[in-house]
Amino acid sequence: MKNVFKIGFAFMAAFFVRSATAQIRLPSIVRDSMILQRDMKINIWGWASKGEKVSVKFNGERYKTKTADNGKWKLQLPAMNAGGPYTMEITGKNKITLHDILIGDVWFCSGQSNMVHQMALHSVRYSDEIAEAHYPEIRQFWIPTLTNLEHPLDTMPTSYWKSANPKDVLEFSAIAYFFAKKLYQKYHIPIGIINSSVGGTPIEAWISEKGFQDFPSILKRIEKNKDTAFLNSFNRGRFKGMSKMPRPVDKGLSGSTPWYSRSYVPKEWRQIGIPGFWEDQGLRNLNGVVWYRKEIEVPASMIGKPAKVFLGRIIDADALYINGQEVGKTTYQYPERRYPIPDNVLKPGKNLFVVRVTNNFGKGGFVPDKPYSLIAGQDTVDLKGYWQYKVGEVFAPMQGFGGGGFGFSAQNAPTALYNAMVAPLINYTIKGIAWYQGESNAGNPTNYEQLQKSLIRDWRHKWNEGNIPFLYVQLPGYGDYDYLPSASGWASLRAAQLQSLTLPNTAMAVAIDLGEWNDIHPDRKKPVGDRLALAAERIAYGENIVYSGPIYHSSNVEGNKIIVSFNHVGSGLIFKDSSYISHDSEEVEGEFSIAGADKKFVWAKAKIEGNQITVWSDQIKAPKYVRYAWADNPVNPNLYNKEGLPASPFETN
């Protein structure tokens, strides 16, 4: 749509100055191929000259308005049934024609990295889903990352609606795509996804200033952050002395022959294992660059075929060289490394593999329990085992950074993402909201219950559509398995997430069984999307179905036992293992723990009795509390209903 006004944040003020002579402009999201919400009044809005007459022709009807003194205009079209495609003409001093408009259901999908993660990052697991993605009526609008600390914005950088086909679906949020696909296959109406998500961001960044009325300390931070002088001084203080630090040099790149070259002769290299972190293999106090090298024997049968290297996950950044040629690199720790090898790089016999790994803090190296292999055709060469390593660079400890080290992050500041990535969309009529966030708050979960409830109320107020459906994902398991009952930040955050179910028209997709101990971005995205869609079928579409696993309801003490009752038991409770499904009469040991008044938890036995579970331990004579799956990453969260939906972790009151 060539007439759409393409504007960045830096030009916002100039836009309004020039509006007196401007032609009609539309927000970025109002464009070709968009999906508009069915069965509800539809908002169309934009900007033009002060007092300019604007008309919209749509579905055989014409609607008229006039811009206000600030150049803004808005029209509300009547509710329509699902259908299309339609064409829309918007006329003022100029004329804009929009094509291929569908009427269906629009979902606003938001959160942090697990809502960001595109299908491309999960292309191995979901290769068939990608190849079969021929759904022109499933469309995504991706919101580019932008922050604003001062006020809510009206518009945002230009983006595009894209339909689900094998090429464009690679850019879709994996969870949002599977969510949309399940709804589309159920109801056969167009499904639009507006994805507004940013990795590594706390919930505070997504709430408006008015949403913090019960958080006076955060309101003070918001006011401070509006002062650019304060932010400049903050960053100057953080980076004071940085210029005095000696510039580090990577010996592997600074010599006459780089260490990845086939002509380089290695000297004084040591042995190290892949996968594994170097801190666990005799290297201490090392943030910097470590080089790995190994000669890999490649059989002739693998030559001349499309080949790729799987290098698991690497903390933090890496570059892979094969026979002196760079074949792939990644600049941060989270993506799985899957590098295609260009033609004519591999040779029959010995091939030199060199990996340059950069780590900034924490443990550096190769994450265990991930795939490390060379694949060509049907043949695979295992890359795990002992390699040689040499340190190329050691980073000096960060000093003079005001106690933190990384300066001010706008995208982590309260209101910053709401102002820039939510506020411009609140005129767009939607069916509901899907939310996946919490990892960035797990280190301090104290206020998360109040914060998530504030976000829900805040967004509902801003959209002004009543208690629109709000669906969210509870955090999956992540981190080391702990074989003793322990405190857990992730468990506390899950408990806080659980409390939002007290708000009307909300539903939670439990994902405790879908995590990976070594990956904060677990690969199994389809079950998460499917469970969100199941919740939508009940909350948004009124289906009479079992849409949730068991949710803790109440408990009471009977002697040395605690009887726990649940909502959402469906057809009944089960303990589900890979090898068996229990009967009511069986006692199970595992993820239940019990404590007396001192809250010193011990593992407990549990038994299903009807729609309740009896929990006890011979060590606790006067029990007061029960926990289930209370860990960052519980070993065996095996409580389900018979419909196959997992129970939410919980702690009794």
Residue pairs with C-beta under 8 A, 6 or more apart in sequence:
1 26
1 31
1 32
1 96
1 98
3 23
3 24
3 25
3 94
3 96
4 25
4 26
4 28
4 31
4 96
4 158
5 15
5 22
5 25
5 26
5 47
5 155
6 157
6 158
7 15
7 155
7 157
7 158
8 157
9 146
9 148
9 153
9 157
9 420
12 153
12 155
15 22
15 47
16 70
16 71
19 47
19 48
19 49
19 50
19 70
19 71
20 49
20 50
20 71
21 49
22 47
22 48
22 49
22 71
23 48
23 49
23 92
23 93
23 94
24 46
24 47
24 48
24 52
24 54
24 90
24 91
24 92
24 93
24 94
24 95
24 96
25 46
25 47
25 48
26 45
26 46
26 90
26 96
27 45
27 46
27 154
27 155
27 156
27 424
27 427
28 155
28 156
28 157
28 158
28 159
28 424
29 141
29 159
29 194
29 424
29 425
29 428
30 44
30 45
30 46
30 98
31 98
31 160
31 161
32 98
32 99
32 100
32 101
32 161
33 99
33 100
33 101
33 139
33 160
33 161
33 162
33 163
34 98
34 101
34 102
34 139
34 141
34 161
34 192
35 101
35 102
35 103
35 104
35 105
35 106
35 139
35 161
35 190
35 191
35 192
36 42
36 80
36 101
36 102
36 103
36 104
36 106
36 192
36 429
37 103
37 104
37 105
37 106
37 428
37 429
37 430
37 431
38 79
38 80
38 81
38 82
38 103
38 104
38 105
38 189
39 79
39 80
39 81
40 79
40 429
40 465
41 76
41 77
41 78
41 79
41 429
42 76
42 77
42 78
42 79
42 80
42 429
43 74
43 75
43 76
43 77
43 427
43 428
43 429
44 56
44 74
44 75
44 76
44 77
44 88
44 90
45 72
45 73
45 74
45 75
45 427
46 54
46 72
46 73
46 90
47 67
47 71
47 72
47 73
47 154
48 54
48 67
48 71
48 73
48 92
48 93
49 67
49 71
49 92
49 93
50 67
50 68
50 69
50 70
50 71
51 66
51 67
51 69
52 66
52 67
52 71
52 73
52 92
52 93
53 64
53 65
53 66
53 92
54 64
54 65
54 66
54 67
54 73
54 75
54 90
54 91
54 92
55 62
55 63
55 64
55 65
55 90
55 91
55 92
56 62
56 63
56 64
56 75
56 77
56 88
56 89
56 90
56 91
57 63
57 88
57 89
57 90
57 91
58 77
58 86
58 87
58 88
58 89
59 80
59 86
63 75
63 77
64 75
65 73
65 74
65 75
66 73
67 73
72 154
74 427
80 103
81 103
82 102
82 103
82 104
82 105
82 189
82 190
83 102
83 103
84 100
84 101
84 102
84 103
84 104
84 190
85 99
85 100
85 101
85 102
86 101
86 102
86 103
87 97
87 98
87 99
87 101
88 97
88 98
88 101
89 95
89 96
89 97
89 98
90 96
90 97
90 98
102 137
102 139
102 190
102 192
103 190
104 137
104 189
104 190
104 191
104 192
105 183
105 187
105 189
105 190
105 191
105 192
105 431
105 540
106 191
106 192
106 193
106 194
106 428
106 429
106 430
106 431
107 176
107 179
107 180
107 191
107 192
107 193
107 194
107 430
107 431
107 432
107 433
107 434
107 536
108 194
108 196
108 425
108 430
108 432
108 433
108 434
109 115
109 173
109 175
109 176
109 179
109 193
109 194
109 195
109 196
109 197
109 433
109 434
109 435
109 436
110 195
110 196
110 197
110 206
110 422
110 433
110 434
110 435
110 437
111 197
111 435
111 436
111 437
111 473
112 197
112 198
112 199
112 200
112 201
112 436
112 437
112 438
112 439
112 440
113 197
113 199
113 200
113 334
113 439
113 520
113 521
114 175
114 436
114 439
114 473
114 520
114 521
114 522
114 525
114 528
115 173
115 175
115 176
115 195
115 197
115 434
115 435
115 436
115 437
116 173
116 195
116 197
116 198
116 199
117 173
117 174
117 175
117 521
117 525
118 170
118 171
118 172
118 173
118 174
119 126
119 129
119 130
119 169
119 170
119 171
119 172
119 173
119 174
119 177
120 170
120 171
121 174
121 335
121 336
121 521
122 174
122 523
122 525
123 130
123 170
123 338
124 338
125 523
125 524
126 174
126 525
126 526
129 178
129 526
130 166
130 169
130 170
131 166
132 166
133 164
133 165
133 166
133 169
133 177
134 164
134 165
134 166
135 163
135 164
135 165
135 181
135 184
136 163
136 164
136 165
137 163
137 184
137 189
137 190
137 191
138 163
138 164
138 177
138 180
138 181
138 184
138 190
138 191
138 193
139 161
139 162
139 163
139 164
139 190
139 191
139 192
139 193
140 161
140 162
140 164
140 171
140 172
140 173
140 176
140 177
140 180
140 192
140 193
140 194
140 195
141 159
141 160
141 161
141 162
141 192
141 193
141 194
141 195
142 159
142 160
142 162
142 171
142 195
143 156
143 159
143 194
143 195
143 196
143 197
143 421
143 425
144 156
144 157
144 159
145 198
145 411
145 421
146 153
146 156
146 157
146 420
146 421
147 205
147 410
147 411
147 413
147 416
147 417
147 419
147 420
148 416
148 419
148 420
149 222
149 225
149 226
149 231
149 410
149 413
149 415
149 416
149 419
150 226
150 419
151 419
152 208
152 418
152 419
152 423
152 424
153 419
153 420
153 423
153 424
154 423
154 424
155 424
156 420
156 421
156 424
161 192
162 168
162 171
162 172
164 172
164 177
164 180
164 181
169 177
172 193
172 195
173 193
173 195
173 197
174 525
174 526
174 529
175 434
175 436
175 473
175 525
175 528
175 529
175 532
176 193
176 195
176 434
176 529
177 193
177 529
178 525
178 526
178 528
178 529
178 530
178 533
179 193
179 434
179 529
179 530
179 532
179 533
179 536
180 191
180 192
180 193
180 529
180 533
181 191
181 529
182 529
182 530
182 533
182 534
183 191
183 533
183 536
183 537
184 190
184 191
186 533
186 537
187 541
194 425
194 428
194 430
196 417
196 421
196 422
196 425
197 436
198 205
198 411
198 417
198 421
199 334
200 411
200 412
200 440
201 411
201 412
201 417
201 437
201 440
202 412
202 440
202 441
203 437
203 438
203 440
203 441
203 448
203 451
203 452
203 455
204 218
204 412
204 413
204 414
204 415
204 451
205 411
205 412
205 413
205 414
205 415
205 416
205 417
205 418
206 417
206 418
206 422
206 437
206 455
207 414
207 415
207 418
207 451
207 454
207 455
207 458
208 415
208 418
208 419
208 422
208 423
208 458
208 462
209 219
209 222
209 414
209 415
210 458
210 461
211 418
211 454
211 455
211 457
211 458
212 218
212 219
212 222
212 414
212 415
212 454
213 219
214 450
214 454
215 447
215 450
215 451
215 454
218 414
221 413
221 414
222 413
222 414
222 415
224 230
225 231
225 413
225 414
225 416
231 408
234 402
234 407
234 408
235 407
235 408
237 402
238 401
238 402
238 404
238 405
238 406
238 407
238 408
239 401
239 407
240 400
240 401
240 402
241 399
241 400
242 400
242 401
245 396
245 399
246 396
248 288
248 393
248 394
248 395
248 396
249 393
250 289
250 392
250 393
251 259
251 392
251 393
252 258
252 259
252 260
252 289
252 291
252 356
252 390
252 392
252 393
253 259
253 392
257 263
257 264
258 264
259 266
259 291
259 293
259 354
259 356
259 390
259 392
260 291
260 321
260 324
260 326
260 354
260 356
261 324
262 323
262 324
262 352
263 324
266 293
266 388
266 390
268 390
269 293
269 388
269 389
269 390
270 388
270 389
270 390
271 386
271 387
271 388
271 389
272 278
272 281
272 292
272 386
272 387
272 388
272 389
273 281
273 385
273 386
273 387
274 292
274 365
274 366
274 372
274 383
274 384
274 385
274 386
274 387
275 312
275 365
275 366
275 367
275 368
275 369
275 370
275 372
275 384
276 365
276 366
276 368
277 315
277 363
277 364
277 365
277 366
278 286
278 290
278 363
278 364
278 365
278 389
279 286
279 363
279 364
279 365
280 363
280 365
281 365
283 290
283 391
286 359
286 364
286 391
286 394
287 359
287 360
287 361
287 364
287 394
287 395
288 358
288 359
288 391
288 392
288 393
288 394
288 395
289 356
289 357
289 358
289 359
289 391
289 392
289 393
290 357
290 359
290 364
290 365
290 389
290 390
290 391
290 392
291 354
291 355
291 356
291 357
291 389
291 390
291 391
291 392
292 354
292 355
292 356
292 357
292 387
292 388
292 389
293 352
293 353
293 354
293 355
293 387
293 388
293 389
294 352
294 353
294 383
294 385
294 387
294 388
295 350
295 351
295 352
295 353
296 350
296 351
296 352
296 353
296 374
296 381
296 383
297 349
297 350
297 351
297 381
298 346
298 347
298 348
298 349
298 350
298 351
298 374
298 381
299 348
299 379
299 381
300 348
301 377
301 379
302 346
302 374
302 376
302 377
302 379
302 381
303 346
303 347
303 348
303 376
305 376
305 377
306 340
306 376
306 377
307 340
307 341
307 346
307 374
307 375
307 376
308 338
308 339
308 340
308 341
308 374
308 375
308 376
309 320
309 322
309 327
309 328
309 337
309 338
309 339
309 341
309 373
309 374
309 375
309 383
310 336
310 337
310 338
310 370
310 371
310 372
310 373
310 374
310 375
310 383
311 318
311 320
311 337
311 338
311 339
311 355
311 366
311 372
311 383
312 336
312 337
312 366
312 367
312 370
312 371
312 372
313 333
313 334
313 335
313 336
313 337
313 366
313 367
313 370
313 518
313 519
314 330
314 333
314 337
314 355
314 357
314 365
314 366
314 367
315 333
315 357
315 359
315 362
315 363
315 364
315 365
315 366
315 367
316 332
316 333
316 358
316 359
316 360
316 364
317 329
317 330
317 331
317 332
317 333
317 357
317 358
317 359
318 329
318 330
318 337
318 355
318 356
318 357
318 358
319 326
319 328
319 329
319 355
319 356
320 326
320 327
320 328
320 329
320 337
320 339
320 353
320 354
320 355
321 327
321 352
321 353
321 354
321 355
321 356
322 341
322 345
322 346
322 351
322 352
322 353
322 354
323 345
323 346
323 347
323 351
323 352
324 352
325 342
325 345
327 339
327 340
327 341
327 342
327 345
328 337
328 339
328 340
330 337
334 520
334 521
336 370
336 371
336 523
346 376
353 383
356 392
357 364
357 365
357 366
358 364
359 365
360 395
366 372
367 518
367 519
368 518
369 517
369 518
370 518
370 519
372 382
372 383
372 384
373 380
373 381
373 382
373 383
373 384
374 380
374 381
374 383
375 381
398 405
401 407
410 416
411 417
412 440
422 459
422 462
423 462
426 462
426 463
426 464
429 465
430 463
430 465
430 468
431 468
431 469
431 540
432 468
432 469
432 470
432 471
432 536
432 539
432 540
433 459
433 468
433 469
433 470
433 471
434 471
434 472
434 532
434 536
435 455
435 470
435 471
435 472
435 473
436 472
436 473
436 528
437 472
438 448
438 474
438 475
438 493
438 497
439 475
439 478
439 520
441 448
441 451
441 493
442 475
442 489
442 490
442 493
443 489
444 489
445 489
445 492
445 493
445 495
445 496
448 493
448 496
448 497
449 495
449 496
449 497
449 499
449 500
452 472
452 496
452 497
452 499
452 500
453 499
453 500
453 503
456 470
456 500
456 503
456 506
457 503
459 470
460 466
460 467
460 468
460 470
467 503
467 504
467 505
468 505
469 505
469 506
469 507
469 536
469 539
469 540
470 500
470 503
470 505
470 506
470 507
471 506
471 507
471 508
471 509
471 532
471 535
471 536
471 539
471 540
472 497
472 500
472 506
472 507
472 508
472 509
473 508
473 509
473 511
473 528
473 531
473 532
474 494
474 497
474 498
474 508
474 509
474 510
474 511
474 512
474 648
475 490
475 493
475 494
475 497
475 511
475 512
475 515
476 511
476 512
476 513
476 514
476 515
476 516
476 522
477 490
477 512
477 513
477 514
477 515
477 516
477 517
477 631
477 632
477 633
477 634
477 637
478 490
478 515
478 516
478 517
478 519
478 520
478 522
478 632
478 633
479 490
479 517
479 632
479 633
480 517
480 632
480 633
481 517
481 631
481 633
481 634
481 635
482 488
482 631
482 632
482 633
482 635
483 635
485 593
485 601
485 602
485 603
485 627
485 630
486 631
488 630
488 631
488 632
489 632
490 631
490 632
490 633
491 627
491 629
491 630
491 631
491 632
491 649
491 651
494 512
494 648
494 649
495 649
495 650
495 651
497 508
498 508
498 551
498 552
498 648
498 650
500 506
500 508
501 507
501 508
501 551
505 539
506 539
507 535
507 536
507 538
507 539
507 547
507 548
508 535
508 548
508 551
508 648
509 528
509 531
509 532
509 534
509 535
510 531
510 548
510 549
510 645
510 646
510 647
510 648
511 527
511 528
511 531
512 629
512 634
512 637
512 646
512 648
512 649
513 637
513 646
514 522
514 524
514 527
514 528
515 522
515 633
516 522
516 523
517 633
531 645
534 545
534 547
534 645
535 547
535 548
537 543
537 545
537 547
538 544
538 545
538 547
539 547
546 568
546 570
546 571
546 641
546 643
546 645
547 568
547 645
548 567
548 568
548 645
549 568
549 639
549 640
549 641
549 645
549 646
549 647
549 648
550 566
550 567
550 568
550 569
550 570
550 573
550 639
550 640
550 641
550 645
550 647
550 648
551 566
551 567
551 568
551 647
551 648
551 650
552 564
552 566
552 567
552 628
552 647
552 648
552 650
552 652
553 565
553 566
553 567
554 564
554 565
555 562
555 563
555 564
555 565
555 626
555 652
555 653
556 562
556 563
557 563
557 623
557 624
560 616
560 620
560 621
560 622
560 623
561 614
561 615
561 616
561 623
562 594
562 614
562 615
562 616
562 623
562 625
562 626
562 652
563 609
563 612
563 613
563 614
563 615
564 612
564 613
564 614
564 615
564 626
564 652
565 611
565 612
566 573
566 611
566 612
566 613
566 647
568 641
568 645
569 611
569 641
570 641
570 642
570 643
570 645
571 641
571 642
571 643
572 611
572 641
572 642
573 608
573 611
573 613
573 639
573 640
573 641
573 642
574 581
574 582
574 608
574 639
574 640
574 641
574 642
575 581
575 582
575 586
575 588
575 590
575 606
575 608
575 638
575 639
575 640
576 582
576 638
576 639
576 640
576 644
577 636
577 638
582 588
582 608
584 607
584 608
584 609
584 610
585 607
586 607
586 608
587 605
587 606
587 607
588 605
588 606
588 607
588 638
589 603
589 604
589 605
589 606
590 603
590 606
590 635
590 636
590 638
591 628
591 629
591 630
591 634
591 635
591 636
591 637
591 638
591 639
592 603
592 604
592 605
592 606
592 613
592 615
592 626
592 627
592 628
593 601
593 602
593 603
593 604
593 626
593 627
593 630
594 601
594 602
594 604
594 615
594 616
594 617
594 620
594 623
594 625
594 626
594 627
595 601
595 602
595 620
595 623
595 624
595 625
595 627
596 620
596 621
596 622
596 623
596 624
596 625
597 622
597 624
599 624
599 625
601 625
601 627
601 630
602 617
602 619
602 620
603 617
604 615
604 616
604 617
604 620
604 626
605 615
605 616
605 617
606 613
606 614
606 615
607 613
607 614
613 639
615 623
615 626
616 623
617 623
625 651
625 652
626 651
626 652
627 649
627 650
627 651
627 652
628 637
628 639
628 647
628 649
628 650
628 651
629 637
629 639
629 647
629 649
629 650
630 649
630 651
634 649
637 646
637 647
637 649
639 646
639 647
640 646
640 647
641 647
